[in-house]
Amino acid sequence: MVGLSKRYARLITYFVILCLLLGIIVRLNLLGYKLLPSVTLGHKSPEAYWYGVVINFGTLSCFHVGTWFRICPVTESSLKVDLHDSSLTSRKVITKDLFNSEGYHWFGKSQFLWYDVLELKSVTDVRKLPSGDSVYGVTRISGDLKDCKHPFKNICIHIDELNESALENTRFLSGFSVLFGEDVTEPRIDWDLDKRFTVTNVRYPSYVTATYWNNDVWKPEVPLLFVNDQHKFKIVQLADLHFSVGKGVCRDEFPQHETCEADPKTLQFIDQVLDIEKPQMVVFTGDQIMGDECKQDSETALLKVLAPVISRKIPWAMVWGNHDDEGSLNRWQLSEFASKLPYSLFEIGPRDSKDNQFGLGNYVREVKGGDGTTNIALYFLDSHKYSKSKAFPGYDWVKEEQWEYMEEYLESHDSIKQAKHSGDLISMAFFHIPLPEYRNFPQESGSNRVVGTYKEGITAPRYNSEGVKTLHKLGVSVTSVGHDHCNDYCLLDDFNDGEDKIWLCYGGAAGEGGYAGYGGTERRIRVYEIDALKKDIYSWKRLNGSPENTFDHQKLISDGVPYTA
């Protein structure tokens, strides 16, 4: 074994000592500074946005080592708050680095915005403030420094005294955040994005988005799904969008153009398809965002993804891929964020956990008929990321416990169970990584069929958790996944010789920010139309370059059984 030189040995020793000292300082807070909290407003209690009024605003300037720890010795405040009872307020830190250092550099300076919130659930709560306290609330944050009474760096803070009259007649901020990139958008209800000024402009411009206090609180509700008057239900599947902070880089664009901006081009494609198809639901099947290009802020990228759907008031469901949680938010934080957005059908299941052992986003949604009975069951499962098993390296898989949970769900919900037993139920399942059975291409003696394109090696897991058996028990007749960008086929699984077969489909990648290639692959979007009366499922696709045209029309299910003609 070759020993290290004395020079490198000393450097390693110094580095270890420095890390230990910094760790002790942070752990024991020996310098007496306020350390940066790890919680941001909204990840714990979304209602806090509406139940308080912002009364102060400032920055935390920090030093960080990687993303493991940070110390924040400088706290700057924009306003002087004269409130004797500090227990009435709470400080919220927006953990988005304005200097864009954390996540990109081993060592460096980072800066974060914070604000103090005074809890007020109703107009009359202001009477509870101690007599003699004059408290002012923030009404607006702007970049107009001319004649500004409360400037803070390059920002103007607008305030007004808090009293019953003001609460009834003036809009006060209840919370705010920061979004990044010149193409950023804000689709959330009761949020306003101001792009007339920037907070900072490091790598990407940052903008303030704010929401306002309202004693008539809007709370997100899970949308109810119904077939239309013709007993039909249309789903647009959006697979592998790979959005970034900023406009994103086009990868393997086909056909090539002189200029290409990934996210704007993908958004235009989505807009066109949604306007043509007018679906009742949109399903995102993973890798909505390109995690390693969202280290500055995953929320920014995810809001861009969802803007076309939320703006059209279309209910949407989502499963995670292997790249979504590689940015600033982990899988749990992404799930909490997604579940509280407008028109969201996403759910953190009762067995989902922060350690991701069971996955996050295992849930079921029902589509009702005009009489209120369940016509369609839609199953959503987390297929995880990468295998931790040395025996089965590669991509991970839907665990046996997840499949068991779906069986238990069916048995414990009479609305689905009765519809299935009566033969009136059509079921589909969505996840990101394909099942091993997606490799079962037609043999000369087999009866299975393939419709669509197979260009790319199928990156299904090496371990088979027998998901197809559970899907048969659930009555699922079609599955649809993403992950392999250049495959868009539907394969009729020949698991058995009876009518209990399943169509295994790919959505085909829609995002210009993900890879393509394989001789040139144009981005595409798959559509499903379910006829609940006839128990039929049809599918077709549209290409980015000609969204007005459809191709690969096929009937998947006829009278409740796989169509093989």
C-alpha positions in Angstrom: 0.0 0.0 0.0 1.4 3.4 -1.0 1.5 5.9 1.9 0.4 9.5 1.6 3.0 12.2 1.4 3.5 14.3 4.5 1.9 17.3 2.8 -1.3 15.5 1.9 -1.4 13.8 5.3 -1.2 17.2 7.0 -4.0 18.6 4.7 -6.3 15.8 5.6 -5.6 16.2 9.3 -6.3 19.9 9.1 -9.5 19.3 7.2 -10.7 16.7 9.7 -9.9 19.1 12.6 -11.7 21.9 10.9 -14.8 19.8 10.3 -14.8 18.7 13.9 -14.5 22.2 15.2 -17.3 23.5 12.9 -19.4 20.5 13.9 -18.9 21.3 17.6 -19.7 25.0 17.0 -22.9 24.3 15.2 -23.9 21.5 17.6 -23.4 23.6 20.7 -23.9 27.0 19.2 -20.8 28.3 21.0 -20.9 31.6 19.2 -24.4 32.3 20.4 -25.8 33.0 16.9 -29.2 32.0 15.7 -28.8 29.0 13.5 -30.7 28.4 10.4 -33.8 26.3 10.9 -34.4 23.4 8.6 -38.2 24.0 8.3 -39.8 26.3 5.7 -43.3 27.6 5.8 -45.7 25.3 4.0 -43.8 22.0 4.5 -45.4 21.5 7.9 -48.6 23.5 7.9 -49.8 25.1 4.7 -52.6 26.8 6.7 -49.9 29.0 8.3 -49.8 31.0 5.1 -53.3 32.3 5.7 -53.4 32.4 9.5 -50.8 35.0 10.1 -49.6 38.5 9.0 -46.0 39.3 8.1 -44.7 41.9 10.5 -40.9 41.7 9.8 -38.6 40.7 7.0 -34.8 40.2 6.6 -31.9 38.1 5.6 -29.6 35.5 7.1 -26.0 35.4 5.9 -24.3 32.1 6.4 -21.2 30.0 5.8 -21.8 26.5 4.7 -19.8 23.3 4.3 -21.5 21.3 1.5 -25.1 20.8 2.4 -24.3 19.1 5.7 -24.3 22.1 8.0 -24.2 25.9 8.0 -23.7 28.6 10.5 -25.4 32.0 10.2 -23.7 34.7 12.1 -25.4 37.7 10.5 -29.1 38.4 10.8 -30.4 41.6 9.2 -33.8 43.0 9.7 -35.8 45.5 7.7 -38.2 46.7 10.4 -38.2 47.4 14.1 -41.0 45.5 15.7 -42.3 46.8 19.1 -44.1 43.8 20.4 -43.8 42.9 24.1 -45.1 39.3 23.8 -42.8 37.5 21.3 -44.7 34.2 21.8 -47.3 35.6 19.4 -44.9 35.5 16.5 -42.9 32.9 14.7 -40.0 33.2 12.3 -40.2 31.5 8.9 -37.0 31.0 7.0 -37.1 30.4 3.2 -34.4 27.8 2.7 -33.5 28.8 -0.8 -30.0 30.1 -1.2 -30.0 33.5 -2.9 -26.3 33.2 -3.6 -26.8 29.8 -5.3 -23.8 28.3 -3.5 -25.3 25.4 -1.5 -25.6 22.3 -3.6 -22.9 23.6 -6.0 -19.9 24.4 -3.8 -18.1 22.5 -1.0 -17.6 25.7 0.9 -19.1 29.1 0.5 -21.4 31.9 1.6 -25.2 31.5 1.4 -28.0 33.9 2.1 -31.7 33.3 2.9 -34.7 35.4 3.4 -36.8 35.2 6.6 -39.9 36.8 7.9 -41.8 37.0 11.2 -45.5 36.1 11.3 -48.0 37.4 13.8 -50.8 34.8 14.2 -54.2 36.1 13.4 -57.0 33.8 12.5 -59.7 36.4 12.4 -60.1 40.2 12.3 -61.0 40.4 16.0 -57.8 38.5 17.0 -56.0 41.9 16.7 -57.7 42.9 20.0 -55.6 40.3 21.8 -52.5 42.3 21.3 -51.1 43.9 24.5 -52.4 47.5 25.0 -49.7 50.0 24.0 -48.3 47.8 21.3 -48.3 49.4 17.8 -47.8 46.6 15.3 -47.4 47.1 11.6 -48.0 44.5 9.0 -46.3 44.2 5.6 -48.7 45.0 2.7 -46.3 44.7 -0.2 -42.7 44.1 -1.2 -41.6 46.0 -4.3 -38.5 47.1 -6.1 -39.6 50.8 -6.2 -37.0 52.6 -3.9 -38.1 56.1 -4.9 -39.7 57.8 -1.8 -39.5 54.4 0.0 -40.0 54.8 3.7 -38.7 51.4 4.6 -35.9 50.4 2.2 -34.0 47.1 2.7 -31.1 46.5 0.4 -32.7 46.7 -3.1 -36.2 46.1 -1.8 -38.9 48.4 -0.5 -41.1 47.2 2.4 -44.6 48.7 2.4 -46.4 48.6 5.8 -49.6 49.6 7.5 -50.8 49.6 11.1 -52.6 46.5 12.1 -56.1 47.1 13.4 -59.6 45.8 12.7 -60.3 48.4 10.1 -57.1 47.8 8.2 -57.6 44.0 8.2 -61.0 44.5 6.6 -59.8 47.0 4.0 -56.1 46.4 3.3 -54.3 43.4 2.0 -51.6 42.2 4.3 -49.0 39.6 3.4 -49.3 36.3 5.2 -46.3 34.7 3.6 -44.0 34.8 0.7 -41.3 32.8 -1.1 -38.7 33.1 -3.8 -38.8 31.6 -7.3 -36.0 31.5 -9.8 -35.5 32.0 -13.5 -36.8 34.4 -16.1 -39.4 31.9 -17.3 -40.8 31.2 -13.9 -44.6 31.2 -13.4 -46.9 31.2 -10.4 -50.0 29.1 -10.9 -51.1 28.8 -7.2 -54.4 30.3 -6.2 -54.0 33.5 -4.1 -50.3 33.9 -4.9 -48.8 36.8 -6.8 -45.5 36.7 -8.5 -43.8 40.1 -9.0 -41.2 39.9 -11.9 -40.8 43.7 -12.0 -37.7 43.5 -9.7 -35.2 40.8 -8.7 -34.0 40.0 -5.2 -30.7 38.7 -6.5 -29.4 37.6 -9.9 -26.8 34.8 -9.2 -27.0 32.1 -11.9 -30.8 32.9 -12.3 -32.8 35.9 -11.3 -34.9 35.5 -8.1 -38.3 36.9 -7.7 -40.7 37.3 -4.8 -44.0 35.5 -4.8 -46.5 36.4 -2.0 -49.8 35.3 -0.6 -52.1 37.5 1.5 -54.0 37.2 4.8 -57.6 36.2 4.5 -59.9 35.2 7.3 -62.1 33.4 4.7 -59.4 30.7 4.2 -59.2 28.8 0.9 -58.2 25.3 1.6 -57.2 22.9 -1.2 -59.6 20.1 -1.7 -59.2 16.8 -3.5 -61.2 17.1 -6.8 -63.9 14.7 -7.5 -63.7 12.8 -10.8 -66.7 12.0 -13.0 -67.3 10.7 -16.5 -68.9 13.1 -18.9 -72.4 13.0 -20.4 -71.3 10.4 -22.9 -69.9 8.2 -20.1 -66.4 8.9 -21.2 -63.3 9.9 -19.3 -60.1 11.2 -21.0 -56.6 11.1 -19.5 -53.5 12.9 -20.9 -50.3 11.2 -19.7 -47.2 13.5 -19.4 -44.1 11.4 -19.1 -40.5 12.4 -18.4 -40.7 16.2 -18.8 -37.4 16.9 -17.1 -37.9 20.5 -16.3 -35.1 22.7 -14.8 -34.7 26.0 -13.0 -34.3 28.4 -15.9 -35.3 27.5 -19.5 -33.3 24.3 -19.6 -31.0 22.7 -22.1 -32.5 20.7 -25.1 -31.0 17.2 -25.3 -31.2 15.2 -28.5 -33.8 17.5 -30.1 -35.4 15.9 -33.1 -35.8 17.3 -35.6 -33.1 19.9 -34.8 -33.7 23.6 -34.9 -31.3 26.5 -34.8 -32.3 27.5 -31.3 -34.0 25.4 -28.7 -35.0 26.1 -25.1 -36.2 23.0 -23.4 -38.9 24.0 -21.0 -40.5 26.7 -23.2 -40.7 24.3 -26.1 -42.1 21.5 -23.9 -44.7 23.8 -22.4 -45.9 24.9 -25.8 -46.4 21.3 -26.7 -48.3 20.6 -23.5 -50.5 23.7 -24.0 -51.4 22.6 -27.6 -52.3 19.0 -26.6 -54.4 20.1 -23.6 -56.3 22.6 -25.8 -56.9 20.0 -28.4 -57.8 17.1 -26.2 -59.5 18.9 -23.3 -59.0 16.0 -20.9 -60.8 15.5 -17.6 -57.5 14.5 -15.9 -53.7 14.7 -16.4 -51.3 12.0 -15.1 -47.6 12.8 -14.6 -45.7 9.5 -14.6 -42.4 10.6 -13.1 -39.2 12.6 -13.8 -41.3 15.8 -13.9 -38.2 17.7 -13.0 -34.5 17.1 -13.7 -33.4 17.0 -10.1 -29.7 17.9 -10.5 -30.7 21.0 -12.4 -33.0 22.1 -9.6 -30.5 22.4 -6.8 -31.4 26.0 -6.4 -35.2 25.3 -6.1 -37.2 22.3 -7.0 -40.5 24.2 -6.3 -39.7 26.6 -9.2 -39.4 23.8 -11.7 -42.4 21.8 -10.4 -44.7 24.9 -10.6 -43.6 25.4 -14.2 -44.6 21.8 -14.9 -48.0 22.2 -13.3 -48.9 25.7 -14.6 -50.7 24.5 -17.8 -52.8 22.1 -15.9 -53.7 24.3 -12.9 -54.5 27.3 -15.1 -57.0 25.1 -17.0 -58.4 23.8 -13.7 -57.7 20.2 -14.7 -57.4 17.6 -11.9 -54.0 16.0 -11.9 -52.2 13.0 -10.4 -48.5 12.3 -10.1 -46.0 9.7 -9.3 -42.3 10.2 -8.7 -39.4 9.1 -11.0 -35.8 8.5 -10.2 -34.7 12.1 -10.8 -37.4 14.3 -9.2 -35.9 14.3 -5.7 -32.3 15.0 -6.7 -32.8 18.8 -6.4 -33.4 21.0 -3.4 -36.3 19.0 -2.0 -36.3 15.3 -1.0 -39.1 12.9 -1.9 -41.1 13.7 1.3 -40.9 17.5 0.8 -41.9 17.2 -2.8 -44.9 15.0 -1.8 -46.1 17.5 0.8 -45.7 20.3 -1.6 -47.6 18.5 -4.4 -50.4 17.3 -2.2 -51.4 20.9 -1.3 -51.4 22.4 -4.7 -54.6 23.3 -6.6 -56.5 20.5 -8.3 -54.0 18.0 -6.9 -55.1 14.3 -6.7 -51.7 13.4 -5.3 -51.8 11.7 -1.9 -49.2 10.7 0.7 -50.6 7.2 1.5 -51.2 6.0 5.1 -48.1 3.7 4.9 -45.8 6.1 3.1 -42.9 7.2 5.1 -40.0 9.6 5.1 -37.4 6.9 4.8 -38.9 5.9 1.4 -39.0 2.2 2.3 -42.6 2.0 1.3 -42.3 4.8 -1.3 -44.2 8.0 -1.4 -47.4 8.5 -3.5 -49.1 5.1 -3.3 -52.8 5.9 -3.6 -56.1 5.2 -5.5 -58.5 7.5 -7.2 -62.1 6.7 -8.3 -64.0 8.1 -11.2 -67.8 8.2 -10.6 -70.7 7.8 -13.0 -73.7 10.0 -13.1 -75.5 7.9 -10.5 -72.6 8.2 -8.1 -71.3 4.6 -8.4 -67.6 4.0 -9.2 -66.9 3.3 -12.9 -63.1 3.6 -13.0 -60.3 2.9 -10.5 -56.9 4.4 -11.0 -53.9 3.0 -9.1 -50.7 5.0 -8.5 -47.5 3.5 -7.2 -44.0 4.7 -6.4 -41.5 2.6 -8.2 -38.6 4.1 -6.2 -35.2 5.0 -7.7 -32.1 2.7 -7.6 -31.8 -0.7 -6.1 -29.8 -1.1 -2.8 -29.5 -4.8 -3.3 -26.2 -6.2 -4.4 -28.0 -9.3 -5.8 -30.2 -7.1 -8.0 -28.3 -4.0 -9.0 -29.8 -1.4 -11.3 -33.2 0.2 -10.9 -35.5 -0.4 -7.9 -39.0 -1.9 -8.0 -42.5 -1.6 -6.5 -42.2 -3.6 -3.3 -44.4 -6.6 -2.3 -45.8 -4.5 0.6 -47.0 -1.9 -1.8 -48.8 -4.5 -4.0 -50.3 -6.0 -0.8 -51.5 -2.5 0.3 -53.4 -2.1 -3.0 -55.1 -5.4 -2.6 -56.1 -4.4 1.0 -57.3 -1.1 -0.3 -59.6 -2.8 -2.8 -61.0 -5.2 -0.2 -61.7 -2.4 2.3 -63.4 0.0 -0.1 -66.9 -1.2 -1.1 -67.3 1.3 -3.8 -64.5 -0.3 -5.8 -65.0 -3.8 -4.6 -68.7 -4.0 -5.5 -68.1 -2.4 -8.9 -65.3 -5.0 -9.7 -67.4 -8.0 -8.6 -70.4 -6.8 -10.7 -68.2 -6.4 -13.7 -68.8 -2.7 -14.0 -65.3 -1.5 -13.2 -62.4 -0.5 -15.5 -59.0 -0.1 -13.8 -55.7 1.3 -14.8 -52.3 1.7 -13.0 -49.6 4.3 -13.4 -46.0 4.2 -12.1 -42.6 5.3 -13.5 -40.2 2.4 -13.9 -41.5 -0.4 -16.1 -42.2 -3.9 -14.8 -39.9 -6.8 -15.9 -42.9 -8.1 -18.0 -42.4 -5.1 -20.4 -39.5 -7.2 -21.8 -41.9 -10.0 -22.8 -42.0 -9.4 -26.5 -44.1 -11.6 -28.8 -42.9 -15.1 -29.5 -43.9 -17.1 -32.5 -46.2 -19.3 -30.4 -47.4 -16.4 -28.3 -50.5 -14.3 -28.7 -49.3 -11.0 -27.4 -49.2 -7.9 -29.6 -47.1 -4.8 -29.7 -48.3 -1.4 -31.0 -45.8 1.4 -31.0 -42.1 2.0 -31.0 -39.4 0.0 -29.3 -36.0 1.7 -29.7 -34.4 1.6 -26.3 -33.2 -1.2 -24.0 -35.9 -1.7 -21.3 -34.5 -0.6 -18.0 -36.9 -2.6 -15.8 -35.6 -3.9 -12.5 -33.8 -7.3 -12.4 -36.0 -8.4 -9.4 -39.6 -9.3 -10.1 -41.9 -8.5 -7.2 -44.8 -10.3 -9.0 -46.7 -7.1 -9.6 -48.5 -8.5 -12.6 -50.2 -11.1 -10.4 -51.5 -8.3 -8.1 -52.6 -6.2 -11.1 -54.7 -9.2 -12.3 -56.3 -9.5 -8.8 -57.1 -5.7 -8.8 -58.7 -6.1 -12.2 -56.2 -3.7 -13.9 -56.4 -4.0 -17.6 -53.8 -1.3 -18.7 -50.6 0.0 -17.0 -48.7 3.0 -18.3 -45.2 4.1 -17.3 -42.4 6.4 -18.4 -38.6 6.1 -17.7 -37.4 4.8 -21.1 -37.8 7.9 -23.2 -37.6 6.3 -26.6 -40.1 3.6 -26.1 -43.8 4.3 -26.6 -45.3 0.9 -27.3 -48.2 -1.0 -25.7 -47.5 -4.7 -25.2 -50.2 -7.2 -24.5 -48.9 -9.3 -21.7 -49.5 -13.1 -22.1 -49.3 -13.9 -18.4 -52.0 -16.5 -18.9 -54.3 -17.8 -21.7 -57.5 -16.4 -20.4 -59.2 -13.1 -20.7 -57.2 -11.7 -17.8 -54.4 -10.1 -19.8 -53.0 -6.7 -19.4 -51.8 -4.1 -21.8 -48.4 -2.8 -20.7 -47.9 0.7 -22.1 -45.3 3.5 -22.3 -46.3 7.1 -22.4 -43.3 8.2 -24.5 -41.2 11.1 -23.3 -42.6 14.6 -23.8 -39.8 16.7 -22.3 -37.0 18.3 -24.4 -34.8 18.4 -21.2 -34.4 14.7 -21.1 -32.4 12.4 -23.4 -33.7 11.0 -26.7 -31.5 9.9 -29.6 -31.6 6.3 -30.9 -31.7 7.6 -34.5 -33.9 10.6 -33.7 -36.9 10.5 -31.4 -39.5 13.3 -31.5 -41.2 14.1 -28.2 -44.7 12.7 -27.8 -47.7 12.6 -25.5 -50.1 9.6 -25.0 -53.9 10.0 -24.5 -56.3 7.5 -23.0 -60.1 7.6 -23.5 -62.2 5.3 -21.3 -65.8 4.6 -22.3 -67.3 3.5 -19.0 -70.6 2.5 -20.6 -69.1 0.2 -23.2 -66.1 -0.7 -21.0 -63.7 0.2 -23.7 -60.3 1.9 -23.5 -58.8 3.6 -26.6 -55.4 5.2 -26.9 -53.4 7.4 -29.3 -50.4 9.7 -29.4 -49.4 13.2 -30.6 -46.0 14.5 -31.7 -44.4 17.8 -30.7 -44.0 18.9 -34.3 -47.5 18.1 -35.4 -49.8 18.0 -32.4 -52.9 18.5 -34.5 -52.4 14.9 -35.9 -52.7 11.6 -34.0 -51.0 8.3 -34.6 -50.9 4.7 -33.3 -54.7 4.7 -32.7 -55.6 1.4 -30.9 -58.4 -0.1 -29.0 -56.9 -1.6 -25.8 -60.0 -2.9 -24.0 -63.3 -4.0 -25.5 -66.3 -4.8 -23.3 -63.9 -5.0 -20.3 -61.4 -7.4 -21.7 -58.2 -6.9 -23.7 -58.8 -6.3 -27.4 -56.6 -8.6 -29.5 -58.2 -8.4 -33.0 
